[in-house]
Amino acid sequence: MKKVLLAGCVMFAASLSASPFEKPEDAIEYRQAAFTMIATNFGDLAEMVKGRKDWDQQTFSQRAQFISQLTYMPEEAFKVEGTDKGQTKAKPEIWSDWEGFSAKLDKFQGDMANLAKVSLEGDERATKRAFGEAAKNCKSCHSDYKYR
Ligand code: HEC
């Protein structure tokens, strides 16, 4: 009996050892924090695109670089076992359809990398067009993989 228990512990430790998280809750908080930062930066871009804030290509581009980097961060936290439960809005479909979720994540990363690149080139109209494409990703993923 003791042996079985110990083996269970070792397996659990092994599944987390490749990641920087000590427990599933840490991974959930981490990915939510990444999305919070994505949303704050993206919200500011939206204000500029809608004309509620003065257009500032340099600030826009800086935020787009931040977001692009941030899009790579949530993935490893979704791979941590046990993060389908607790204080999370992640739907079980993320794990039952990992391929589909992963494809949405790839597209998100690609569109944000493109926005970062285009905005750096300095053309306002092209930047706005790239923003429009990138903006579709949020709803597209949330409607399938996140509880409201
Ligand atoms: C590939 C899928 C995917 C994409 C793309 C995506 N999200 Fe999310 N987002 C999620 C999932 C899943 C959660 C729930 C995470 C959790 O609670 O564990 C989430 C959570 C959030 C949260 C809540 C964070 C918190 O503190 O609980 C915000 C805000 C958010 N996303 C904003 C955005 C915005 C803005 C975009 C687009 C710029 C975006 N997301 C793109 C999947 C995605």
Backbone and ligand atoms as CSV (ligand in chain L), in Angstrom:
chain,resi,resn,atom,element,x,y,z
A,1,MET,N,N,0.841,-1.212,0.000
A,1,MET,CA,C,0.000,0.000,0.000
A,1,MET,C,C,0.871,1.256,0.000
A,2,LYS,N,N,1.865,1.262,0.857
A,2,LYS,CA,C,2.770,2.403,0.949
A,2,LYS,C,C,3.458,2.680,-0.393
A,3,LYS,N,N,3.870,1.571,-1.006
A,3,LYS,CA,C,4.568,1.674,-2.296
A,3,LYS,C,C,3.683,2.335,-3.363
A,4,VAL,N,N,2.420,1.912,-3.405
A,4,VAL,CA,C,1.488,2.440,-4.406
A,4,VAL,C,C,1.320,3.954,-4.214
A,5,LEU,N,N,1.160,4.332,-2.974
A,5,LEU,CA,C,0.999,5.757,-2.658
A,5,LEU,C,C,2.202,6.565,-3.116
A,6,LEU,N,N,3.366,6.038,-2.825
A,6,LEU,CA,C,4.615,6.706,-3.166
A,6,LEU,C,C,4.735,6.851,-4.681
A,7,ALA,N,N,4.390,5.764,-5.399
A,7,ALA,CA,C,4.472,5.800,-6.859
A,7,ALA,C,C,3.565,6.899,-7.400
A,8,GLY,N,N,2.387,7.038,-6.784
A,8,GLY,CA,C,1.458,8.075,-7.197
A,8,GLY,C,C,2.072,9.448,-7.047
A,9,CYS,N,N,2.736,9.658,-5.936
A,9,CYS,CA,C,3.378,10.948,-5.673
A,9,CYS,C,C,4.472,11.247,-6.678
A,10,VAL,N,N,5.265,10.252,-6.974
A,10,VAL,CA,C,6.366,10.434,-7.914
A,10,VAL,C,C,5.836,10.818,-9.288
A,11,MET,N,N,4.772,10.144,-9.693
A,11,MET,CA,C,4.198,10.449,-11.000
A,11,MET,C,C,3.686,11.881,-11.060
A,12,PHE,N,N,3.050,12.309,-9.979
A,12,PHE,CA,C,2.515,13.672,-9.916
A,12,PHE,C,C,3.654,14.686,-9.990
A,13,ALA,N,N,4.697,14.403,-9.237
A,13,ALA,CA,C,5.849,15.301,-9.232
A,13,ALA,C,C,6.475,15.360,-10.621
A,14,ALA,N,N,6.521,14.209,-11.282
A,14,ALA,CA,C,7.143,14.167,-12.603
A,14,ALA,C,C,6.364,15.007,-13.608
A,15,SER,N,N,5.034,14.964,-13.494
A,15,SER,CA,C,4.236,15.703,-14.464
A,15,SER,C,C,4.384,17.211,-14.287
A,16,LEU,N,N,4.750,17.641,-13.088
A,16,LEU,CA,C,4.920,19.073,-12.856
A,16,LEU,C,C,6.376,19.530,-12.953
A,17,SER,N,N,7.299,18.570,-12.869
A,17,SER,CA,C,8.712,18.948,-12.778
A,17,SER,C,C,9.222,19.663,-14.023
A,18,ALA,N,N,8.591,19.381,-15.181
A,18,ALA,CA,C,9.038,20.037,-16.407
A,18,ALA,C,C,8.519,21.470,-16.490
A,19,SER,N,N,7.647,21.833,-15.563
A,19,SER,CA,C,7.068,23.171,-15.622
A,19,SER,C,C,7.502,23.984,-14.406
A,20,PRO,N,N,7.318,25.298,-14.443
A,20,PRO,CA,C,7.726,26.122,-13.302
A,20,PRO,C,C,6.665,26.196,-12.207
A,21,PHE,N,N,5.568,25.441,-12.349
A,21,PHE,CA,C,4.459,25.557,-11.402
A,21,PHE,C,C,4.530,24.508,-10.310
A,22,GLU,N,N,4.244,24.921,-9.084
A,22,GLU,CA,C,4.271,23.974,-7.976
A,22,GLU,C,C,2.963,23.229,-7.828
A,23,LYS,N,N,1.871,23.893,-8.181
A,23,LYS,CA,C,0.583,23.219,-8.119
A,23,LYS,C,C,-0.335,23.732,-9.231
A,24,PRO,N,N,-1.377,22.961,-9.540
A,24,PRO,CA,C,-2.263,23.347,-10.645
A,24,PRO,C,C,-2.798,24.780,-10.520
A,25,GLU,N,N,-3.139,25.215,-9.295
A,25,GLU,CA,C,-3.676,26.574,-9.103
A,25,GLU,C,C,-2.698,27.639,-9.609
A,26,ASP,N,N,-1.413,27.372,-9.446
A,26,ASP,CA,C,-0.411,28.347,-9.912
A,26,ASP,C,C,-0.470,28.498,-11.430
A,27,ALA,N,N,-0.655,27.366,-12.107
A,27,ALA,CA,C,-0.711,27.385,-13.569
A,27,ALA,C,C,-1.968,28.115,-14.049
A,28,ILE,N,N,-3.071,27.899,-13.326
A,28,ILE,CA,C,-4.325,28.579,-13.695
A,28,ILE,C,C,-4.165,30.094,-13.525
A,29,GLU,N,N,-3.607,30.502,-12.387
A,29,GLU,CA,C,-3.398,31.937,-12.149
A,29,GLU,C,C,-2.472,32.547,-13.188
A,30,TYR,N,N,-1.455,31.792,-13.536
A,30,TYR,CA,C,-0.469,32.270,-14.512
A,30,TYR,C,C,-1.115,32.536,-15.865
A,31,ARG,N,N,-1.895,31.570,-16.355
A,31,ARG,CA,C,-2.472,31.782,-17.693
A,31,ARG,C,C,-3.532,32.890,-17.658
A,32,GLN,N,N,-4.258,33.003,-16.526
A,32,GLN,CA,C,-5.238,34.092,-16.416
A,32,GLN,C,C,-4.521,35.442,-16.381
A,33,ALA,N,N,-3.374,35.473,-15.704
A,33,ALA,CA,C,-2.590,36.717,-15.644
A,33,ALA,C,C,-2.116,37.107,-17.041
A,34,ALA,N,N,-1.677,36.110,-17.814
A,34,ALA,CA,C,-1.219,36.391,-19.180
A,34,ALA,C,C,-2.370,36.961,-20.010
A,35,PHE,N,N,-3.570,36.344,-19.884
A,35,PHE,CA,C,-4.719,36.845,-20.648
A,35,PHE,C,C,-5.137,38.237,-20.168
A,36,THR,N,N,-4.998,38.494,-18.876
A,36,THR,CA,C,-5.317,39.828,-18.359
A,36,THR,C,C,-4.392,40.871,-18.988
A,37,MET,N,N,-3.117,40.556,-19.076
A,37,MET,CA,C,-2.167,41.499,-19.680
A,37,MET,C,C,-2.418,41.659,-21.173
A,38,ILE,N,N,-2.766,40.547,-21.817
A,38,ILE,CA,C,-3.112,40.614,-23.244
A,38,ILE,C,C,-4.307,41.563,-23.418
A,39,ALA,N,N,-5.334,41.367,-22.584
A,39,ALA,CA,C,-6.568,42.145,-22.713
A,39,ALA,C,C,-6.341,43.636,-22.434
A,40,THR,N,N,-5.505,43.940,-21.443
A,40,THR,CA,C,-5.243,45.346,-21.119
A,40,THR,C,C,-4.540,46.040,-22.287
A,41,ASN,N,N,-3.530,45.383,-22.818
A,41,ASN,CA,C,-2.804,45.964,-23.950
A,41,ASN,C,C,-3.683,46.036,-25.195
A,42,PHE,N,N,-4.437,44.978,-25.426
A,42,PHE,CA,C,-5.280,44.926,-26.618
A,42,PHE,C,C,-6.407,45.962,-26.534
A,43,GLY,N,N,-6.923,46.164,-25.326
A,43,GLY,CA,C,-7.979,47.148,-25.113
A,43,GLY,C,C,-7.506,48.547,-25.472
A,44,ASP,N,N,-6.256,48.848,-25.156
A,44,ASP,CA,C,-5.708,50.159,-25.480
A,44,ASP,C,C,-5.579,50.322,-27.005
A,45,LEU,N,N,-5.194,49.255,-27.669
A,45,LEU,CA,C,-5.113,49.307,-29.138
A,45,LEU,C,C,-6.497,49.557,-29.730
A,46,ALA,N,N,-7.491,48.877,-29.165
A,46,ALA,CA,C,-8.865,49.032,-29.664
A,46,ALA,C,C,-9.338,50.479,-29.523
A,47,GLU,N,N,-8.974,51.121,-28.415
A,47,GLU,CA,C,-9.349,52.526,-28.204
A,47,GLU,C,C,-8.774,53.416,-29.308
A,48,MET,N,N,-7.534,53.129,-29.686
A,48,MET,CA,C,-6.891,53.919,-30.751
A,48,MET,C,C,-7.544,53.648,-32.098
A,49,VAL,N,N,-7.822,52.374,-32.365
A,49,VAL,CA,C,-8.421,51.997,-33.650
A,49,VAL,C,C,-9.803,52.636,-33.786
A,50,LYS,N,N,-10.546,52.679,-32.692
A,50,LYS,CA,C,-11.891,53.258,-32.725
A,50,LYS,C,C,-11.874,54.783,-32.670
A,51,GLY,N,N,-10.689,55.351,-32.494
A,51,GLY,CA,C,-10.581,56.810,-32.478
A,51,GLY,C,C,-10.976,57.451,-31.159
A,52,ARG,N,N,-11.104,56.632,-30.120
A,52,ARG,CA,C,-11.432,57.208,-28.803
A,52,ARG,C,C,-10.180,57.702,-28.097
A,53,LYS,N,N,-9.032,57.355,-28.688
A,53,LYS,CA,C,-7.747,57.816,-28.174
A,53,LYS,C,C,-6.914,58.260,-29.373
A,54,ASP,N,N,-6.032,59.225,-29.185
A,54,ASP,CA,C,-5.198,59.669,-30.304
A,54,ASP,C,C,-4.326,58.535,-30.823
A,55,TRP,N,N,-4.204,58.493,-32.128
A,55,TRP,CA,C,-3.367,57.469,-32.744
A,55,TRP,C,C,-1.906,57.752,-32.434
A,56,ASP,N,N,-1.217,56.726,-31.962
A,56,ASP,CA,C,0.208,56.856,-31.659
A,56,ASP,C,C,0.881,55.565,-32.109
A,57,GLN,N,N,1.465,55.635,-33.311
A,57,GLN,CA,C,2.027,54.428,-33.937
A,57,GLN,C,C,3.077,53.747,-33.045
A,58,GLN,N,N,3.868,54.554,-32.363
A,58,GLN,CA,C,4.941,53.984,-31.541
A,58,GLN,C,C,4.393,53.207,-30.331
A,59,THR,N,N,3.420,53.810,-29.662
A,59,THR,CA,C,2.790,53.130,-28.528
A,59,THR,C,C,2.055,51.888,-29.013
A,60,PHE,N,N,1.367,52.045,-30.137
A,60,PHE,CA,C,0.632,50.916,-30.705
A,60,PHE,C,C,1.583,49.741,-30.956
A,61,SER,N,N,2.668,50.059,-31.600
A,61,SER,CA,C,3.632,49.020,-31.960
A,61,SER,C,C,4.255,48.366,-30.720
A,62,GLN,N,N,4.567,49.188,-29.721
A,62,GLN,CA,C,5.133,48.651,-28.475
A,62,GLN,C,C,4.171,47.663,-27.824
A,63,ARG,N,N,2.895,48.057,-27.755
A,63,ARG,CA,C,1.897,47.168,-27.144
A,63,ARG,C,C,1.700,45.898,-27.971
A,64,ALA,N,N,1.748,46.046,-29.284
A,64,ALA,CA,C,1.593,44.874,-30.154
A,64,ALA,C,C,2.748,43.889,-29.947
A,65,GLN,N,N,3.955,44.413,-29.699
A,65,GLN,CA,C,5.095,43.518,-29.412
A,65,GLN,C,C,4.856,42.790,-28.080
A,66,PHE,N,N,4.377,43.546,-27.075
A,66,PHE,CA,C,4.070,42.929,-25.773
A,66,PHE,C,C,3.077,41.778,-25.968
A,67,ILE,N,N,1.978,42.077,-26.675
A,67,ILE,CA,C,0.926,41.077,-26.848
A,67,ILE,C,C,1.465,39.851,-27.584
A,68,SER,N,N,2.241,40.117,-28.621
A,68,SER,CA,C,2.786,39.000,-29.390
A,68,SER,C,C,3.584,38.054,-28.484
A,69,GLN,N,N,4.424,38.609,-27.626
A,69,GLN,CA,C,5.185,37.776,-26.690
A,69,GLN,C,C,4.248,37.034,-25.734
A,70,LEU,N,N,3.254,37.750,-25.248
A,70,LEU,CA,C,2.326,37.164,-24.268
A,70,LEU,C,C,1.519,35.993,-24.840
A,71,THR,N,N,1.276,35.981,-26.143
A,71,THR,CA,C,0.464,34.902,-26.715
A,71,THR,C,C,1.155,33.537,-26.599
A,72,TYR,N,N,2.463,33.549,-26.355
A,72,TYR,CA,C,3.183,32.272,-26.230
A,72,TYR,C,C,3.147,31.729,-24.801
A,73,MET,N,N,2.657,32.518,-23.865
A,73,MET,CA,C,2.764,32.125,-22.453
A,73,MET,C,C,1.682,31.200,-21.910
A,74,PRO,N,N,0.420,31.356,-22.282
A,74,PRO,CA,C,-0.599,30.502,-21.648
A,74,PRO,C,C,-0.462,29.007,-21.949
A,75,GLU,N,N,0.056,28.647,-23.115
A,75,GLU,CA,C,0.019,27.250,-23.554
A,75,GLU,C,C,0.553,26.243,-22.527
A,76,GLU,N,N,1.725,26.488,-21.979
A,76,GLU,CA,C,2.297,25.493,-21.063
A,76,GLU,C,C,1.438,25.330,-19.802
A,77,ALA,N,N,0.730,26.393,-19.438
A,77,ALA,CA,C,-0.114,26.317,-18.247
A,77,ALA,C,C,-1.366,25.463,-18.485
A,78,PHE,N,N,-1.794,25.389,-19.749
A,78,PHE,CA,C,-2.931,24.520,-20.073
A,78,PHE,C,C,-2.514,23.053,-20.084
A,79,LYS,N,N,-1.211,22.814,-20.205
A,79,LYS,CA,C,-0.724,21.430,-20.264
A,79,LYS,C,C,-0.541,20.817,-18.877
A,80,VAL,N,N,-0.701,21.615,-17.832
A,80,VAL,CA,C,-0.522,21.101,-16.471
A,80,VAL,C,C,-1.760,20.328,-16.025
A,81,GLU,N,N,-1.523,19.099,-15.598
A,81,GLU,CA,C,-2.603,18.231,-15.151
A,81,GLU,C,C,-3.349,18.839,-13.966
A,82,GLY,N,N,-4.656,18.696,-13.979
A,82,GLY,CA,C,-5.459,19.172,-12.849
A,82,GLY,C,C,-5.935,20.606,-13.021
A,83,THR,N,N,-5.534,21.269,-14.116
A,83,THR,CA,C,-5.937,22.665,-14.293
A,83,THR,C,C,-7.279,22.795,-15.028
A,84,ASP,N,N,-7.960,21.657,-15.186
A,84,ASP,CA,C,-9.315,21.688,-15.749
A,84,ASP,C,C,-10.342,21.919,-14.642
A,85,LYS,N,N,-9.867,21.905,-13.385
A,85,LYS,CA,C,-10.770,22.103,-12.242
A,85,LYS,C,C,-10.344,23.311,-11.426
A,86,GLY,N,N,-11.252,23.764,-10.547
A,86,GLY,CA,C,-10.911,24.883,-9.667
A,86,GLY,C,C,-11.373,26.207,-10.235
A,87,GLN,N,N,-10.642,27.286,-9.899
A,87,GLN,CA,C,-11.046,28.644,-10.298
A,87,GLN,C,C,-10.656,28.933,-11.742
A,88,THR,N,N,-11.272,28.198,-12.647
A,88,THR,CA,C,-10.945,28.391,-14.054
A,88,THR,C,C,-12.193,28.452,-14.908
A,89,LYS,N,N,-12.107,29.199,-15.998
A,89,LYS,CA,C,-13.211,29.260,-16.940
A,89,LYS,C,C,-12.905,28.448,-18.196
A,90,ALA,N,N,-11.837,27.690,-18.126
A,90,ALA,CA,C,-11.472,26.844,-19.266
A,90,ALA,C,C,-12.483,25.709,-19.411
A,91,LYS,N,N,-12.976,25.485,-20.636
A,91,LYS,CA,C,-13.921,24.399,-20.885
A,91,LYS,C,C,-13.176,23.082,-21.059
A,92,PRO,N,N,-13.830,21.967,-20.704
A,92,PRO,CA,C,-13.186,20.648,-20.850
A,92,PRO,C,C,-12.781,20.344,-22.296
A,93,GLU,N,N,-13.420,21.029,-23.260
A,93,GLU,CA,C,-13.100,20.806,-24.680
A,93,GLU,C,C,-11.634,21.112,-25.000
A,94,ILE,N,N,-11.002,21.934,-24.167
A,94,ILE,CA,C,-9.582,22.234,-24.415
A,94,ILE,C,C,-8.779,20.944,-24.413
A,95,TRP,N,N,-9.116,20.057,-23.480
A,95,TRP,CA,C,-8.341,18.818,-23.352
A,95,TRP,C,C,-8.911,17.684,-24.188
A,96,SER,N,N,-10.252,17.672,-24.382
A,96,SER,CA,C,-10.837,16.604,-25.197
A,96,SER,C,C,-10.593,16.881,-26.687
A,97,ASP,N,N,-10.334,18.147,-27.029
A,97,ASP,CA,C,-10.072,18.522,-28.422
A,97,ASP,C,C,-8.810,19.394,-28.461
A,98,TRP,N,N,-7.726,18.848,-27.948
A,98,TRP,CA,C,-6.480,19.620,-27.842
A,98,TRP,C,C,-6.024,20.137,-29.206
A,99,GLU,N,N,-6.237,19.315,-30.246
A,99,GLU,CA,C,-5.821,19.708,-31.598
A,99,GLU,C,C,-6.536,20.994,-32.046
A,100,GLY,N,N,-7.843,21.036,-31.788
A,100,GLY,CA,C,-8.627,22.207,-32.168
A,100,GLY,C,C,-8.194,23.438,-31.392
A,101,PHE,N,N,-7.983,23.268,-30.091
A,101,PHE,CA,C,-7.562,24.376,-29.241
A,101,PHE,C,C,-6.179,24.870,-29.653
A,102,SER,N,N,-5.317,23.926,-29.909
A,102,SER,CA,C,-3.951,24.229,-30.308
A,102,SER,C,C,-3.920,25.002,-31.633
A,103,ALA,N,N,-4.821,24.650,-32.545
A,103,ALA,CA,C,-4.903,25.354,-33.837
A,103,ALA,C,C,-5.329,26.810,-33.624
A,104,LYS,N,N,-6.260,27.043,-32.682
A,104,LYS,CA,C,-6.706,28.415,-32.378
A,104,LYS,C,C,-5.556,29.224,-31.768
A,105,LEU,N,N,-4.803,28.546,-30.921
A,105,LEU,CA,C,-3.664,29.199,-30.279
A,105,LEU,C,C,-2.604,29.567,-31.327
A,106,ASP,N,N,-2.350,28.663,-32.248
A,106,ASP,CA,C,-1.379,28.918,-33.325
A,106,ASP,C,C,-1.802,30.124,-34.162
A,107,LYS,N,N,-3.076,30.160,-34.506
A,107,LYS,CA,C,-3.576,31.255,-35.342
A,107,LYS,C,C,-3.448,32.585,-34.592
A,108,PHE,N,N,-3.785,32.543,-33.306
A,108,PHE,CA,C,-3.665,33.722,-32.433
A,108,PHE,C,C,-2.219,34.222,-32.426
A,109,GLN,N,N,-1.279,33.308,-32.218
A,109,GLN,CA,C,0.137,33.678,-32.181
A,109,GLN,C,C,0.573,34.255,-33.524
A,110,GLY,N,N,0.125,33.639,-34.611
A,110,GLY,CA,C,0.491,34.103,-35.950
A,110,GLY,C,C,-0.066,35.490,-36.250
A,111,ASP,N,N,-1.343,35.698,-35.934
A,111,ASP,CA,C,-1.975,36.993,-36.220
A,111,ASP,C,C,-1.385,38.112,-35.367
A,112,MET,N,N,-1.025,37.793,-34.113
A,112,MET,CA,C,-0.438,38.818,-33.242
A,112,MET,C,C,1.005,39.125,-33.653
A,113,ALA,N,N,1.720,38.106,-34.098
A,113,ALA,CA,C,3.088,38.328,-34.587
A,113,ALA,C,C,3.018,39.208,-35.836
A,114,ASN,N,N,2.005,38.964,-36.663
A,114,ASN,CA,C,1.829,39.781,-37.862
A,114,ASN,C,C,1.495,41.231,-37.497
A,115,LEU,N,N,0.621,41.400,-36.509
A,115,LEU,CA,C,0.266,42.752,-36.073
A,115,LEU,C,C,1.502,43.488,-35.535
A,116,ALA,N,N,2.312,42.756,-34.781
A,116,ALA,CA,C,3.534,43.354,-34.230
A,116,ALA,C,C,4.455,43.809,-35.366
A,117,LYS,N,N,4.582,42.980,-36.390
A,117,LYS,CA,C,5.457,43.277,-37.518
A,117,LYS,C,C,4.924,44.448,-38.349
A,118,VAL,N,N,3.654,44.363,-38.712
A,118,VAL,CA,C,3.046,45.408,-39.540
A,118,VAL,C,C,3.075,46.761,-38.826
A,119,SER,N,N,2.765,46.770,-37.529
A,119,SER,CA,C,2.719,48.041,-36.792
A,119,SER,C,C,4.109,48.672,-36.692
A,120,LEU,N,N,5.115,47.834,-36.686
A,120,LEU,CA,C,6.500,48.327,-36.622
A,120,LEU,C,C,6.887,49.028,-37.922
A,121,GLU,N,N,6.277,48.581,-39.017
A,121,GLU,CA,C,6.573,49.189,-40.323
A,121,GLU,C,C,5.971,50.586,-40.463
A,122,GLY,N,N,4.987,50.888,-39.594
A,122,GLY,CA,C,4.538,52.285,-39.487
A,122,GLY,C,C,3.361,52.739,-40.328
A,123,ASP,N,N,2.759,51.857,-41.099
A,123,ASP,CA,C,1.624,52.267,-41.932
A,123,ASP,C,C,0.325,52.117,-41.135
A,124,GLU,N,N,-0.333,53.248,-40.877
A,124,GLU,CA,C,-1.533,53.245,-40.027
A,124,GLU,C,C,-2.664,52.380,-40.594
A,125,ARG,N,N,-2.934,52.516,-41.877
A,125,ARG,CA,C,-4.039,51.741,-42.461
A,125,ARG,C,C,-3.776,50.248,-42.436
A,126,ALA,N,N,-2.555,49.873,-42.766
A,126,ALA,CA,C,-2.183,48.445,-42.744
A,126,ALA,C,C,-2.243,47.910,-41.315
A,127,THR,N,N,-1.857,48.761,-40.372
A,127,THR,CA,C,-1.884,48.372,-38.957
A,127,THR,C,C,-3.322,48.109,-38.519
A,128,LYS,N,N,-4.229,48.987,-38.924
A,128,LYS,CA,C,-5.634,48.821,-38.548
A,128,LYS,C,C,-6.238,47.556,-39.161
A,129,ARG,N,N,-5.827,47.269,-40.391
A,129,ARG,CA,C,-6.327,46.057,-41.041
A,129,ARG,C,C,-5.823,44.810,-40.290
A,130,ALA,N,N,-4.558,44.812,-39.928
A,130,ALA,CA,C,-3.984,43.678,-39.194
A,130,ALA,C,C,-4.631,43.538,-37.818
A,131,PHE,N,N,-4.980,44.678,-37.212
A,131,PHE,CA,C,-5.661,44.652,-35.919
A,131,PHE,C,C,-7.019,43.955,-36.049
A,132,GLY,N,N,-7.735,44.289,-37.110
A,132,GLY,CA,C,-9.057,43.690,-37.339
A,132,GLY,C,C,-8.980,42.176,-37.433
A,133,GLU,N,N,-7.968,41.697,-38.129
A,133,GLU,CA,C,-7.776,40.246,-38.252
A,133,GLU,C,C,-7.453,39.634,-36.883
A,134,ALA,N,N,-6.546,40.273,-36.171
A,134,ALA,CA,C,-6.109,39.753,-34.870
A,134,ALA,C,C,-7.262,39.725,-33.865
A,135,ALA,N,N,-8.134,40.722,-33.961
A,135,ALA,CA,C,-9.237,40.852,-32.994
A,135,ALA,C,C,-10.230,39.696,-33.075
A,136,LYS,N,N,-10.322,39.065,-34.233
A,136,LYS,CA,C,-11.276,37.959,-34.391
A,136,LYS,C,C,-10.920,36.747,-33.521
A,137,ASN,N,N,-9.656,36.635,-33.164
A,137,ASN,CA,C,-9.193,35.459,-32.427
A,137,ASN,C,C,-9.819,35.302,-31.045
A,138,CYS,N,N,-10.035,36.415,-30.353
A,138,CYS,CA,C,-10.517,36.358,-28.973
A,138,CYS,C,C,-11.857,35.611,-28.916
A,139,LYS,N,N,-12.821,36.123,-29.678
A,139,LYS,CA,C,-14.157,35.527,-29.645
A,139,LYS,C,C,-14.154,34.113,-30.218
A,140,SER,N,N,-13.390,33.951,-31.270
A,140,SER,CA,C,-13.332,32.649,-31.934
A,140,SER,C,C,-12.900,31.543,-30.964
A,141,CYS,N,N,-11.934,31.835,-30.127
A,141,CYS,CA,C,-11.482,30.821,-29.164
A,141,CYS,C,C,-12.407,30.764,-27.951
A,142,HIS,N,N,-12.775,31.922,-27.425
A,142,HIS,CA,C,-13.619,31.943,-26.221
A,142,HIS,C,C,-14.952,31.209,-26.429
A,143,SER,N,N,-15.555,31.374,-27.599
A,143,SER,CA,C,-16.876,30.766,-27.786
A,143,SER,C,C,-16.810,29.241,-27.743
A,144,ASP,N,N,-15.685,28.665,-28.101
A,144,ASP,CA,C,-15.554,27.201,-28.054
A,144,ASP,C,C,-14.899,26.685,-26.769
A,145,TYR,N,N,-13.990,27.466,-26.210
A,145,TYR,CA,C,-13.121,26.915,-25.165
A,145,TYR,C,C,-13.138,27.637,-23.821
A,146,LYS,N,N,-13.978,28.667,-23.681
A,146,LYS,CA,C,-14.003,29.384,-22.403
A,146,LYS,C,C,-15.446,29.625,-21.967
A,147,TYR,N,N,-15.709,29.347,-20.692
A,147,TYR,CA,C,-17.017,29.680,-20.114
A,147,TYR,C,C,-17.111,31.187,-19.950
A,148,ARG,N,N,-18.300,31.730,-20.140
A,148,ARG,CA,C,-18.487,33.169,-19.994
A,148,ARG,C,C,-18.511,33.586,-18.533
L,1,HEC,C1,C,-6.689,30.051,-28.120
L,1,HEC,C2,C,-7.756,30.451,-27.236
L,1,HEC,C3,C,-7.859,31.865,-26.746
L,1,HEC,C4,C,-7.609,33.043,-27.429
L,1,HEC,C5,C,-7.176,33.214,-28.865
L,1,HEC,C6,C,-7.885,34.110,-26.504
L,1,HEC,N1,N,-8.277,33.613,-25.303
L,1,HEC,FE1,FE,-8.775,34.685,-23.671
L,1,HEC,N2,N,-8.973,32.971,-22.591
L,1,HEC,C7,C,-8.948,31.688,-23.103
L,1,HEC,C8,C,-9.233,30.728,-22.058
L,1,HEC,C9,C,-9.313,29.231,-22.220
L,1,HEC,C10,C,-9.429,31.473,-20.893
L,1,HEC,C11,C,-9.768,30.928,-19.491
L,1,HEC,C12,C,-8.498,30.700,-18.672
L,1,HEC,C13,C,-8.799,30.141,-17.304
L,1,HEC,O1,O,-9.729,30.646,-16.626
L,1,HEC,O2,O,-8.106,29.200,-16.891
L,1,HEC,C14,C,-9.269,32.889,-21.267
L,1,HEC,C15,C,-9.392,33.943,-20.372
L,1,HEC,C16,C,-9.374,35.272,-20.741
L,1,HEC,C17,C,-9.590,36.379,-19.824
L,1,HEC,C18,C,-9.898,36.246,-18.325
L,1,HEC,C19,C,-8.595,36.244,-17.516
L,1,HEC,C20,C,-8.873,36.072,-16.011
L,1,HEC,O3,O,-8.327,36.838,-15.238
L,1,HEC,O4,O,-9.638,35.172,-15.641
L,1,HEC,C21,C,-9.511,37.525,-20.558
L,1,HEC,C22,C,-9.674,38.949,-20.049
L,1,HEC,C23,C,-9.231,37.136,-21.926
L,1,HEC,N3,N,-9.144,35.770,-21.998
L,1,HEC,C24,C,-9.074,38.031,-22.956
L,1,HEC,C25,C,-8.703,37.666,-24.253
L,1,HEC,C26,C,-8.507,38.621,-25.334
L,1,HEC,C27,C,-8.719,40.103,-25.236
L,1,HEC,C28,C,-8.127,37.885,-26.420
L,1,HEC,C29,C,-7.790,38.367,-27.804
L,1,HEC,C30,C,-6.897,39.478,-27.937
L,1,HEC,C31,C,-8.105,36.486,-26.001
L,1,HEC,N4,N,-8.466,36.405,-24.690
L,1,HEC,C32,C,-7.759,35.450,-26.836
L,1,HEC,C33,C,-8.663,31.361,-24.398
L,1,HEC,C34,C,-8.298,32.241,-25.407
